[in-house]
Amino acid sequence: MTLIVAALSAASIVMPSFAATTEFDGQWSVVVHTSTGPCDPSSRFSGQIVNGEIFYSYGSIDVSGRVEASGATKVHVTYSGSHGEAHGHLTPTHGSGTWSGSGPDGYCAGTWEATHK
């Protein structure tokens, strides 16, 4: 379940570097906080958004999502029988939102905060 928390952070997705085409593209630092459930209380991650797309695939972790022109974010995650979503809003410099997911260990939910590096 810990890995689903990592994957749910809306901007912690690592992708190849390309020229930025949206104001949200680039390196992001994300802190994920758990308020409900057996997941880790807090975790920090970093990654990229490219062309407004958020996606990551590594082993059995699959993440897909998008940052809209308005800054609205939505991410879907699947990991070894676990699944979850993250929603929120980004500006060109920071963002925040909520996440939730279910898996073999139960239901977890919380918030995330992001900073554009």
C-alpha positions in Angstrom: 0.0 0.0 0.0 3.0 2.3 0.6 3.8 2.3 -3.1 0.3 3.3 -4.1 0.7 6.4 -1.9 3.9 7.2 -3.8 2.2 6.8 -7.1 -0.8 8.9 -6.1 1.1 12.1 -5.8 -0.1 14.0 -8.8 3.2 15.5 -9.9 5.7 12.9 -8.7 5.7 11.1 -12.0 9.1 10.7 -13.8 9.1 11.0 -17.5 11.7 11.7 -20.2 12.8 15.3 -20.6 11.2 17.2 -23.5 10.8 20.9 -24.2 8.1 22.3 -21.9 4.9 23.1 -23.7 2.6 23.9 -20.7 3.2 26.2 -17.8 3.1 23.1 -15.5 5.8 21.1 -17.3 9.1 20.5 -15.5 10.5 19.2 -12.2 8.1 19.0 -9.1 8.6 18.1 -5.5 5.5 16.5 -3.8 4.7 15.7 -0.2 1.9 13.1 0.4 0.1 13.1 3.8 -2.1 10.2 4.9 -5.0 11.1 7.1 -7.0 7.8 7.0 -5.8 4.2 6.8 -2.7 2.1 7.2 -0.4 3.9 4.7 2.8 5.8 5.7 2.0 9.0 7.5 4.0 11.2 5.1 6.3 10.8 2.1 8.2 13.1 -0.2 8.8 12.5 -4.0 10.1 14.3 -7.0 9.5 14.0 -10.7 8.4 15.7 -13.9 5.3 16.7 -15.9 5.8 16.7 -19.7 3.3 18.3 -22.1 0.8 18.4 -19.3 0.7 14.5 -19.2 1.3 12.6 -16.0 2.1 8.9 -16.4 4.5 6.4 -15.0 4.9 2.7 -15.5 7.3 0.6 -13.5 6.8 -3.1 -12.9 3.2 -3.5 -11.7 2.7 0.2 -10.9 0.8 2.1 -13.6 -0.1 5.8 -13.3 -1.8 8.0 -15.8 -3.2 11.4 -15.6 -3.3 15.0 -16.9 -2.9 18.6 -15.8 -5.6 20.6 -17.6 -4.9 24.2 -18.8 -6.9 25.4 -15.8 -4.5 23.6 -13.5 -7.0 20.8 -12.6 -5.2 17.5 -12.0 -6.5 13.9 -12.0 -4.4 10.8 -11.7 -5.4 7.1 -11.8 -3.2 4.5 -10.2 -3.1 0.7 -10.2 -0.6 -1.4 -8.3 -0.7 -5.2 -7.6 -4.4 -5.3 -6.9 -4.5 -1.8 -5.4 -6.1 1.2 -7.1 -6.5 4.9 -6.4 -7.0 8.4 -7.6 -5.6 11.8 -6.9 -7.3 15.1 -7.6 -6.2 18.7 -7.1 -5.1 21.9 -8.7 -1.7 23.2 -9.8 -0.5 26.7 -10.5 2.8 27.3 -12.3 4.6 27.3 -8.9 2.7 25.0 -6.5 -0.4 22.8 -6.0 -2.4 20.7 -3.6 -5.2 18.2 -3.6 -6.5 15.0 -2.2 -5.9 11.3 -2.8 -7.6 8.0 -1.9 -7.0 4.3 -2.7 -7.9 0.8 -1.8 -5.9 -2.4 -1.7 -5.2 -5.6 0.3 -4.3 -3.6 3.5 -7.5 -1.5 3.3 -8.6 2.0 2.4 -6.2 5.0 2.7 -6.8 8.7 1.9 -5.1 12.1 2.5 -3.7 15.2 0.9 -0.8 16.2 -1.3 1.2 19.4 -1.8 3.5 20.1 -4.7 6.2 22.7 -5.5 7.5 23.4 -8.9 11.3 23.5 -8.8 
